[in-house]
C-alpha cells in the first residue's frame, strides 16, 4: 500500500513539473517574440508615407519603456 502512495506522489510531481514547464516555455516564447512584434510595428509605421519624425520618436519611446 505504501509503495502505491509513493508512486502517486512521484506521478503528481511529474504532472506539476510538466504544467509549469509549459508555462515557462510559453513565457520564453512571448519574451523572444516581443522584440519581433515591436520591430514589425516599427517597420509598418516607417512604411506609411505620412509618418513624421515625431511619430517615430514616440514609437521608439513606447518600445523602450513598455
Buried (B, 14 or more C-beta within 10 A) or exposed (E): EEEEEEEEEEEEEEEEEEEEEEEEEEEEEEEEEEEEEBEEEBEEBEEEEEEEEEEEEEBEEEBEEE
